[in-house]
Amino acid sequence: MLKKLLIVAGVAGAAYLVVKKVKESSDERALWHEATTSPDLR
């Protein structure tokens, strides 16, 4: 029982890290896009 709980906790932790990394990458890409595009002066 404890072994299954540790496996589930490990998988959940890994999934959390993957989601966090993807979000950080997306945020950085959006920031670079904003910084490198010309402003919309309408």
PDB file of N, CA, C, O and CB in Angstrom:
ATOM      1  N   MET A   1       0.828  -1.197   0.000  1.00  0.00           N
ATOM      2  CA  MET A   1       0.000   0.000   0.000  1.00  0.00           C
ATOM      3  C   MET A   1       0.872   1.260   0.000  1.00  0.00           C
ATOM      4  O   MET A   1       0.623   2.190  -0.768  1.00  0.00           O
ATOM      5  CB  MET A   1      -0.942  -0.001   1.216  1.00  0.00           C
ATOM      6  N   LEU A   2       1.884   1.287   0.856  1.00  0.00           N
ATOM      7  CA  LEU A   2       2.767   2.456   0.929  1.00  0.00           C
ATOM      8  C   LEU A   2       3.541   2.635  -0.374  1.00  0.00           C
ATOM      9  O   LEU A   2       3.794   3.757  -0.812  1.00  0.00           O
ATOM     10  CB  LEU A   2       3.746   2.319   2.111  1.00  0.00           C
ATOM     11  N   LYS A   3       3.911   1.513  -0.984  1.00  0.00           N
ATOM     12  CA  LYS A   3       4.653   1.569  -2.242  1.00  0.00           C
ATOM     13  C   LYS A   3       3.801   2.227  -3.335  1.00  0.00           C
ATOM     14  O   LYS A   3       4.303   3.052  -4.098  1.00  0.00           O
ATOM     15  CB  LYS A   3       5.089   0.148  -2.678  1.00  0.00           C
ATOM     16  N   LYS A   4       2.518   1.864  -3.413  1.00  0.00           N
ATOM     17  CA  LYS A   4       1.621   2.461  -4.402  1.00  0.00           C
ATOM     18  C   LYS A   4       1.450   3.946  -4.145  1.00  0.00           C
ATOM     19  O   LYS A   4       1.418   4.744  -5.082  1.00  0.00           O
ATOM     20  CB  LYS A   4       0.258   1.764  -4.385  1.00  0.00           C
ATOM     21  N   LEU A   5       1.342   4.320  -2.877  1.00  0.00           N
ATOM     22  CA  LEU A   5       1.188   5.724  -2.518  1.00  0.00           C
ATOM     23  C   LEU A   5       2.422   6.525  -2.936  1.00  0.00           C
ATOM     24  O   LEU A   5       2.294   7.638  -3.446  1.00  0.00           O
ATOM     25  CB  LEU A   5       0.945   5.868  -1.006  1.00  0.00           C
ATOM     26  N   LEU A   6       3.604   5.969  -2.726  1.00  0.00           N
ATOM     27  CA  LEU A   6       4.832   6.646  -3.135  1.00  0.00           C
ATOM     28  C   LEU A   6       4.914   6.785  -4.650  1.00  0.00           C
ATOM     29  O   LEU A   6       5.360   7.814  -5.159  1.00  0.00           O
ATOM     30  CB  LEU A   6       6.051   5.892  -2.616  1.00  0.00           C
ATOM     31  N   ILE A   7       4.490   5.762  -5.364  1.00  0.00           N
ATOM     32  CA  ILE A   7       4.491   5.820  -6.833  1.00  0.00           C
ATOM     33  C   ILE A   7       3.531   6.907  -7.318  1.00  0.00           C
ATOM     34  O   ILE A   7       3.875   7.696  -8.198  1.00  0.00           O
ATOM     35  CB  ILE A   7       4.096   4.443  -7.440  1.00  0.00           C
ATOM     36  N   VAL A   8       2.341   6.945  -6.747  1.00  0.00           N
ATOM     37  CA  VAL A   8       1.354   7.959  -7.130  1.00  0.00           C
ATOM     38  C   VAL A   8       1.887   9.356  -6.813  1.00  0.00           C
ATOM     39  O   VAL A   8       1.733  10.274  -7.619  1.00  0.00           O
ATOM     40  CB  VAL A   8       0.006   7.716  -6.399  1.00  0.00           C
ATOM     41  N   ALA A   9       2.510   9.522  -5.652  1.00  0.00           N
ATOM     42  CA  ALA A   9       3.079  10.818  -5.282  1.00  0.00           C
ATOM     43  C   ALA A   9       4.205  11.212  -6.238  1.00  0.00           C
ATOM     44  O   ALA A   9       4.326  12.381  -6.605  1.00  0.00           O
ATOM     45  CB  ALA A   9       3.600  10.782  -3.834  1.00  0.00           C
ATOM     46  N   GLY A  10       5.014  10.256  -6.635  1.00  0.00           N
ATOM     47  CA  GLY A  10       6.087  10.529  -7.585  1.00  0.00           C
ATOM     48  C   GLY A  10       5.562  10.942  -8.945  1.00  0.00           C
ATOM     49  O   GLY A  10       6.078  11.875  -9.560  1.00  0.00           O
ATOM     50  N   VAL A  11       4.540  10.252  -9.414  1.00  0.00           N
ATOM     51  CA  VAL A  11       3.936  10.592 -10.710  1.00  0.00           C
ATOM     52  C   VAL A  11       3.285  11.972 -10.644  1.00  0.00           C
ATOM     53  O   VAL A  11       3.414  12.765 -11.576  1.00  0.00           O
ATOM     54  CB  VAL A  11       2.889   9.525 -11.125  1.00  0.00           C
ATOM     55  N   ALA A  12       2.593  12.255  -9.554  1.00  0.00           N
ATOM     56  CA  ALA A  12       1.952  13.560  -9.391  1.00  0.00           C
ATOM     57  C   ALA A  12       3.006  14.671  -9.339  1.00  0.00           C
ATOM     58  O   ALA A  12       2.816  15.733  -9.931  1.00  0.00           O
ATOM     59  CB  ALA A  12       1.084  13.582  -8.111  1.00  0.00           C
ATOM     60  N   GLY A  13       4.103  14.431  -8.639  1.00  0.00           N
ATOM     61  CA  GLY A  13       5.174  15.416  -8.577  1.00  0.00           C
ATOM     62  C   GLY A  13       5.798  15.661  -9.932  1.00  0.00           C
ATOM     63  O   GLY A  13       6.067  16.807 -10.295  1.00  0.00           O
ATOM     64  N   ALA A  14       6.030  14.608 -10.679  1.00  0.00           N
ATOM     65  CA  ALA A  14       6.600  14.747 -12.019  1.00  0.00           C
ATOM     66  C   ALA A  14       5.648  15.506 -12.941  1.00  0.00           C
ATOM     67  O   ALA A  14       6.078  16.363 -13.713  1.00  0.00           O
ATOM     68  CB  ALA A  14       6.921  13.367 -12.610  1.00  0.00           C
ATOM     69  N   ALA A  15       4.363  15.193 -12.861  1.00  0.00           N
ATOM     70  CA  ALA A  15       3.376  15.892 -13.686  1.00  0.00           C
ATOM     71  C   ALA A  15       3.345  17.378 -13.335  1.00  0.00           C
ATOM     72  O   ALA A  15       3.248  18.226 -14.222  1.00  0.00           O
ATOM     73  CB  ALA A  15       1.976  15.270 -13.502  1.00  0.00           C
ATOM     74  N   TYR A  16       3.426  17.691 -12.045  1.00  0.00           N
ATOM     75  CA  TYR A  16       3.437  19.087 -11.608  1.00  0.00           C
ATOM     76  C   TYR A  16       4.642  19.822 -12.194  1.00  0.00           C
ATOM     77  O   TYR A  16       4.513  20.947 -12.677  1.00  0.00           O
ATOM     78  CB  TYR A  16       3.457  19.171 -10.068  1.00  0.00           C
ATOM     79  N   LEU A  17       5.812  19.181 -12.151  1.00  0.00           N
ATOM     80  CA  LEU A  17       7.007  19.821 -12.684  1.00  0.00           C
ATOM     81  C   LEU A  17       6.905  20.045 -14.191  1.00  0.00           C
ATOM     82  O   LEU A  17       7.346  21.075 -14.700  1.00  0.00           O
ATOM     83  CB  LEU A  17       8.235  18.982 -12.366  1.00  0.00           C
ATOM     84  N   VAL A  18       6.324  19.084 -14.899  1.00  0.00           N
ATOM     85  CA  VAL A  18       6.158  19.233 -16.349  1.00  0.00           C
ATOM     86  C   VAL A  18       5.214  20.390 -16.656  1.00  0.00           C
ATOM     87  O   VAL A  18       5.501  21.211 -17.527  1.00  0.00           O
ATOM     88  CB  VAL A  18       5.623  17.926 -16.977  1.00  0.00           C
ATOM     89  N   VAL A  19       4.098  20.457 -15.951  1.00  0.00           N
ATOM     90  CA  VAL A  19       3.130  21.540 -16.175  1.00  0.00           C
ATOM     91  C   VAL A  19       3.763  22.897 -15.856  1.00  0.00           C
ATOM     92  O   VAL A  19       3.562  23.871 -16.581  1.00  0.00           O
ATOM     93  CB  VAL A  19       1.858  21.324 -15.309  1.00  0.00           C
ATOM     94  N   LYS A  20       4.525  22.948 -14.770  1.00  0.00           N
ATOM     95  CA  LYS A  20       5.193  24.194 -14.380  1.00  0.00           C
ATOM     96  C   LYS A  20       6.189  24.623 -15.462  1.00  0.00           C
ATOM     97  O   LYS A  20       6.247  25.799 -15.821  1.00  0.00           O
ATOM     98  CB  LYS A  20       5.919  24.023 -13.018  1.00  0.00           C
ATOM     99  N   LYS A  21       6.970  23.675 -15.980  1.00  0.00           N
ATOM    100  CA  LYS A  21       7.964  23.981 -17.001  1.00  0.00           C
ATOM    101  C   LYS A  21       7.297  24.470 -18.295  1.00  0.00           C
ATOM    102  O   LYS A  21       7.779  25.411 -18.926  1.00  0.00           O
ATOM    103  CB  LYS A  21       8.828  22.744 -17.284  1.00  0.00           C
ATOM    104  N   VAL A  22       6.201  23.835 -18.681  1.00  0.00           N
ATOM    105  CA  VAL A  22       5.483  24.245 -19.894  1.00  0.00           C
ATOM    106  C   VAL A  22       4.918  25.650 -19.728  1.00  0.00           C
ATOM    107  O   VAL A  22       4.989  26.458 -20.654  1.00  0.00           O
ATOM    108  CB  VAL A  22       4.347  23.249 -20.220  1.00  0.00           C
ATOM    109  N   LYS A  23       4.360  25.949 -18.561  1.00  0.00           N
ATOM    110  CA  LYS A  23       3.810  27.291 -18.311  1.00  0.00           C
ATOM    111  C   LYS A  23       4.909  28.342 -18.334  1.00  0.00           C
ATOM    112  O   LYS A  23       4.728  29.413 -18.914  1.00  0.00           O
ATOM    113  CB  LYS A  23       3.075  27.332 -16.961  1.00  0.00           C
ATOM    114  N   GLU A  24       6.046  28.050 -17.709  1.00  0.00           N
ATOM    115  CA  GLU A  24       7.159  29.001 -17.720  1.00  0.00           C
ATOM    116  C   GLU A  24       7.642  29.243 -19.144  1.00  0.00           C
ATOM    117  O   GLU A  24       7.941  30.378 -19.515  1.00  0.00           O
ATOM    118  CB  GLU A  24       8.317  28.491 -16.845  1.00  0.00           C
ATOM    119  N   SER A  25       7.719  28.200 -19.930  1.00  0.00           N
ATOM    120  CA  SER A  25       8.157  28.323 -21.314  1.00  0.00           C
ATOM    121  C   SER A  25       7.169  29.171 -22.110  1.00  0.00           C
ATOM    122  O   SER A  25       7.565  30.020 -22.908  1.00  0.00           O
ATOM    123  CB  SER A  25       8.314  26.934 -21.957  1.00  0.00           C
ATOM    124  N   SER A  26       5.893  28.931 -21.885  1.00  0.00           N
ATOM    125  CA  SER A  26       4.856  29.702 -22.574  1.00  0.00           C
ATOM    126  C   SER A  26       4.909  31.168 -22.171  1.00  0.00           C
ATOM    127  O   SER A  26       4.790  32.053 -23.019  1.00  0.00           O
ATOM    128  CB  SER A  26       3.467  29.124 -22.273  1.00  0.00           C
ATOM    129  N   ASP A  27       5.087  31.427 -20.885  1.00  0.00           N
ATOM    130  CA  ASP A  27       5.167  32.811 -20.405  1.00  0.00           C
ATOM    131  C   ASP A  27       6.380  33.522 -20.995  1.00  0.00           C
ATOM    132  O   ASP A  27       6.292  34.685 -21.389  1.00  0.00           O
ATOM    133  CB  ASP A  27       5.231  32.845 -18.867  1.00  0.00           C
ATOM    134  N   GLU A  28       7.510  32.823 -21.056  1.00  0.00           N
ATOM    135  CA  GLU A  28       8.714  33.437 -21.605  1.00  0.00           C
ATOM    136  C   GLU A  28       8.555  33.710 -23.103  1.00  0.00           C
ATOM    137  O   GLU A  28       8.991  34.746 -23.604  1.00  0.00           O
ATOM    138  CB  GLU A  28       9.932  32.538 -21.355  1.00  0.00           C
ATOM    139  N   ARG A  29       7.931  32.774 -23.802  1.00  0.00           N
ATOM    140  CA  ARG A  29       7.698  32.971 -25.241  1.00  0.00           C
ATOM    141  C   ARG A  29       6.792  34.175 -25.482  1.00  0.00           C
ATOM    142  O   ARG A  29       7.025  34.956 -26.404  1.00  0.00           O
ATOM    143  CB  ARG A  29       7.075  31.706 -25.868  1.00  0.00           C
ATOM    144  N   ALA A  30       5.759  34.324 -24.654  1.00  0.00           N
ATOM    145  CA  ALA A  30       4.853  35.466 -24.787  1.00  0.00           C
ATOM    146  C   ALA A  30       5.583  36.780 -24.484  1.00  0.00           C
ATOM    147  O   ALA A  30       5.353  37.792 -25.147  1.00  0.00           O
ATOM    148  CB  ALA A  30       3.641  35.301 -23.847  1.00  0.00           C
ATOM    149  N   LEU A  31       6.455  36.755 -23.487  1.00  0.00           N
ATOM    150  CA  LEU A  31       7.223  37.950 -23.151  1.00  0.00           C
ATOM    151  C   LEU A  31       8.148  38.338 -24.287  1.00  0.00           C
ATOM    152  O   LEU A  31       8.243  39.516 -24.634  1.00  0.00           O
ATOM    153  CB  LEU A  31       8.025  37.730 -21.874  1.00  0.00           C
ATOM    154  N   TRP A  32       8.844  37.351 -24.882  1.00  0.00           N
ATOM    155  CA  TRP A  32       9.725  37.639 -26.011  1.00  0.00           C
ATOM    156  C   TRP A  32       8.914  38.162 -27.197  1.00  0.00           C
ATOM    157  O   TRP A  32       9.358  39.069 -27.899  1.00  0.00           O
ATOM    158  CB  TRP A  32      10.518  36.378 -26.416  1.00  0.00           C
ATOM    159  N   HIS A  33       7.747  37.603 -27.418  1.00  0.00           N
ATOM    160  CA  HIS A  33       6.904  38.068 -28.522  1.00  0.00           C
ATOM    161  C   HIS A  33       6.521  39.528 -28.311  1.00  0.00           C
ATOM    162  O   HIS A  33       6.566  40.334 -29.241  1.00  0.00           O
ATOM    163  CB  HIS A  33       5.636  37.193 -28.649  1.00  0.00           C
ATOM    164  N   GLU A  34       6.147  39.856 -27.084  1.00  0.00           N
ATOM    165  CA  GLU A  34       5.763  41.228 -26.767  1.00  0.00           C
ATOM    166  C   GLU A  34       6.956  42.173 -26.913  1.00  0.00           C
ATOM    167  O   GLU A  34       6.806  43.297 -27.391  1.00  0.00           O
ATOM    168  CB  GLU A  34       5.191  41.309 -25.342  1.00  0.00           C
ATOM    169  N   ALA A  35       8.130  41.719 -26.504  1.00  0.00           N
ATOM    170  CA  ALA A  35       9.307  42.572 -26.529  1.00  0.00           C
ATOM    171  C   ALA A  35       9.859  42.771 -27.944  1.00  0.00           C
ATOM    172  O   ALA A  35      10.512  43.780 -28.212  1.00  0.00           O
ATOM    173  CB  ALA A  35      10.378  41.987 -25.641  1.00  0.00           C
ATOM    174  N   THR A  36       9.608  41.833 -28.839  1.00  0.00           N
ATOM    175  CA  THR A  36      10.232  41.922 -30.162  1.00  0.00           C
ATOM    176  C   THR A  36       9.271  42.343 -31.264  1.00  0.00           C
ATOM    177  O   THR A  36       9.688  42.486 -32.413  1.00  0.00           O
ATOM    178  CB  THR A  36      10.838  40.604 -30.521  1.00  0.00           C
ATOM    179  N   THR A  37       8.006  42.544 -30.949  1.00  0.00           N
ATOM    180  CA  THR A  37       7.077  43.012 -31.984  1.00  0.00           C
ATOM    181  C   THR A  37       6.898  44.525 -31.832  1.00  0.00           C
ATOM    182  O   THR A  37       7.000  45.086 -30.741  1.00  0.00           O
ATOM    183  CB  THR A  37       5.692  42.269 -31.882  1.00  0.00           C
ATOM    184  N   SER A  38       6.630  45.150 -32.964  1.00  0.00           N
ATOM    185  CA  SER A  38       6.430  46.605 -32.910  1.00  0.00           C
ATOM    186  C   SER A  38       5.106  46.915 -32.223  1.00  0.00           C
ATOM    187  O   SER A  38       4.152  46.144 -32.334  1.00  0.00           O
ATOM    188  CB  SER A  38       6.459  47.226 -34.337  1.00  0.00           C
ATOM    189  N   PRO A  39       5.044  48.026 -31.522  1.00  0.00           N
ATOM    190  CA  PRO A  39       3.798  48.347 -30.810  1.00  0.00           C
ATOM    191  C   PRO A  39       2.671  48.689 -31.778  1.00  0.00           C
ATOM    192  O   PRO A  39       2.905  49.207 -32.869  1.00  0.00           O
ATOM    193  CB  PRO A  39       4.023  49.514 -29.846  1.00  0.00           C
ATOM    194  N   ASP A  40       1.478  48.396 -31.367  1.00  0.00           N
ATOM    195  CA  ASP A  40       0.293  48.686 -32.156  1.00  0.00           C
ATOM    196  C   ASP A  40      -0.165  50.106 -31.804  1.00  0.00           C
ATOM    197  O   ASP A  40      -0.749  50.323 -30.743  1.00  0.00           O
ATOM    198  CB  ASP A  40      -0.845  47.630 -31.891  1.00  0.00           C
ATOM    199  N   LEU A  41       0.095  51.055 -32.678  1.00  0.00           N
ATOM    200  CA  LEU A  41      -0.175  52.468 -32.365  1.00  0.00           C
ATOM    201  C   LEU A  41      -1.446  52.966 -33.041  1.00  0.00           C
ATOM    202  O   LEU A  41      -1.456  54.044 -33.635  1.00  0.00           O
ATOM    203  CB  LEU A  41       1.006  53.341 -32.789  1.00  0.00           C
ATOM    204  N   ARG A  42      -2.498  52.198 -32.955  1.00  0.00           N
ATOM    205  CA  ARG A  42      -3.754  52.642 -33.582  1.00  0.00           C
ATOM    206  C   ARG A  42      -4.472  53.632 -32.724  1.00  0.00           C
ATOM    207  O   ARG A  42      -5.544  54.109 -33.097  1.00  0.00           O
ATOM    208  CB  ARG A  42      -4.663  51.469 -33.862  1.00  0.00           C
TER     209      ARG A  42
END
